[in-house]
Amino acid sequence: MKPDEEFQRRRRARNWAILGALVALVVLFYFISVARLLRS
């Protein structure tokens, strides 16, 4: 594998990790909001 292909693959993996973290945060905030609404 060429070095630039390896770089692209690593960057794509990092992008997926960032996307996963963002989605997890959104889900977390959603559940916190729902819990607060149901509690009040």
N, C-alpha and C positions, 0 to 999 in steps of 0.2 A: 504493500500500500504506500502511495506517495505521501510525503509529509503534509501537503495541503488537504488531501483526503482525510487524513487522520485529524487535522485541525477542524475541518468541517464536521466530522462525526462527533468530536468532543464538544464543539459549540452547539450542535443540535441537541446533544444529551443535556447540556447545561440549560438550553432553552426549555426543554421539557421539564427539567427540575424546577425552574422558575415558575413555569405555568402551573405545575402541580402545587407549588407552595401558595401561589395566588388563589387557586381554586379552593385549597384547604382553608385559607383565611376567609374567603367569601362564605364558605359553608359554615365556618365557625361563627362569624358575625350573624349569619342568618339564624342559626339555632339559638344564639344568645338573645336575639331580638324576639324570636317566637317565645322563648321561655319567659322573658320579661313581660310580654303581652299576656301570656296565659296566667302568670302569677298575679298580676294586678287586677 
